[in-house]
Amino acid sequence: MQNRPGGIRAAAEAILMVASEPVSAASLGLALNITPSAAAQLLADLRDEYDGYTGGGPDGLRAVEPRGFELREVAGGWRIYSRPAFADVVGQFVLEGPSARLSQAALETLAVIAYRQPVTRGRISAIRGVNVDSVVRTLIQRGLVSEAGTEPETGSLLYITTPLFLEKLGLGSLEELPEIAPHLPGLENLPEFEETTY
């Protein structure tokens, strides 16, 4: 590392930039030949730096302008994401270029699975009011949903979201999903509807 510009910090950034999934402190430490605790501290320092805090100043920290990206701890590791403040700019850029976006039907189905998991196809169809077989297959192929056994009463397959789903949303766990009612007015009674329809 000594012969490379930037040393260990720059090497850590290079790894984070090319990682296709969140990087744990242990795996980063192994790659950089440092202890997991040293890697965890390095990740925390990088996060603070990207958020606009550097050494200096009377209290040891000096605020500077944050970067357009941030380092988040999600799904058991760390990954670089664009900063939410620039979501409109990034969204416009992404929408204007070619991308493999999910359809509205897939997004709605994914939302039902995320909030009601584990859930059967029949229950998803009842909530959405349409057949969801092909949409669920697409979500499985994209790695956002997986099978999770069967329902004891009916033998129907159950579906849940995957760690990739959390990663794509930048969440650490399902508990961080926003409350559904404020975003979908009129669905306050969805749990009762879900229990009585299949």
ChimeraX attribute file (.defattr): number of C-alpha atoms within 10 A of each C-alpha:
attribute: neighborCount
match mode: 1-to-1
recipient: residues
	/A:1	12
	/A:2	7
	/A:3	6
	/A:4	9
	/A:5	10
	/A:6	12
	/A:7	12
	/A:8	17
	/A:9	16
	/A:10	13
	/A:11	17
	/A:12	19
	/A:13	15
	/A:14	11
	/A:15	15
	/A:16	19
	/A:17	12
	/A:18	10
	/A:19	13
	/A:20	9
	/A:21	18
	/A:22	20
	/A:23	21
	/A:24	20
	/A:25	22
	/A:26	17
	/A:27	15
	/A:28	24
	/A:29	19
	/A:30	13
	/A:31	13
	/A:32	18
	/A:33	13
	/A:34	15
	/A:35	15
	/A:36	17
	/A:37	12
	/A:38	15
	/A:39	24
	/A:40	17
	/A:41	13
	/A:42	18
	/A:43	25
	/A:44	16
	/A:45	16
	/A:46	19
	/A:47	19
	/A:48	17
	/A:49	21
	/A:50	20
	/A:51	19
	/A:52	16
	/A:53	18
	/A:54	16
	/A:55	11
	/A:56	10
	/A:57	9
	/A:58	7
	/A:59	7
	/A:60	9
	/A:61	14
	/A:62	13
	/A:63	14
	/A:64	12
	/A:65	10
	/A:66	14
	/A:67	12
	/A:68	13
	/A:69	16
	/A:70	19
	/A:71	21
	/A:72	19
	/A:73	19
	/A:74	22
	/A:75	23
	/A:76	15
	/A:77	17
	/A:78	25
	/A:79	23
	/A:80	22
	/A:81	15
	/A:82	13
	/A:83	16
	/A:84	12
	/A:85	10
	/A:86	11
	/A:87	11
	/A:88	10
	/A:89	10
	/A:90	14
	/A:91	10
	/A:92	10
	/A:93	11
	/A:94	12
	/A:95	10
	/A:96	9
	/A:97	8
	/A:98	8
	/A:99	8
	/A:100	7
	/A:101	10
	/A:102	14
	/A:103	10
	/A:104	9
	/A:105	14
	/A:106	18
	/A:107	14
	/A:108	15
	/A:109	20
	/A:110	22
	/A:111	15
	/A:112	17
	/A:113	22
	/A:114	21
	/A:115	17
	/A:116	17
	/A:117	15
	/A:118	18
	/A:119	21
	/A:120	23
	/A:121	19
	/A:122	18
	/A:123	21
	/A:124	27
	/A:125	17
	/A:126	17
	/A:127	17
	/A:128	14
	/A:129	9
	/A:130	11
	/A:131	13
	/A:132	19
	/A:133	12
	/A:134	10
	/A:135	18
	/A:136	22
	/A:137	14
	/A:138	15
	/A:139	19
	/A:140	17
	/A:141	11
	/A:142	14
	/A:143	14
	/A:144	20
	/A:145	22
	/A:146	19
	/A:147	15
	/A:148	15
	/A:149	13
	/A:150	15
	/A:151	13
	/A:152	8
	/A:153	6
	/A:154	8
	/A:155	10
	/A:156	14
	/A:157	16
	/A:158	19
	/A:159	23
	/A:160	21
	/A:161	23
	/A:162	16
	/A:163	21
	/A:164	17
	/A:165	21
	/A:166	19
	/A:167	22
	/A:168	13
	/A:169	12
	/A:170	19
	/A:171	19
	/A:172	18
	/A:173	14
	/A:174	14
	/A:175	9
	/A:176	10
	/A:177	13
	/A:178	10
	/A:179	10
	/A:180	13
	/A:181	12
	/A:182	10
	/A:183	9
	/A:184	9
	/A:185	8
	/A:186	9
	/A:187	12
	/A:188	12
	/A:189	9
	/A:190	13
	/A:191	11
	/A:192	9
	/A:193	14
	/A:194	14
	/A:195	9
	/A:196	9
	/A:197	12
	/A:198	13
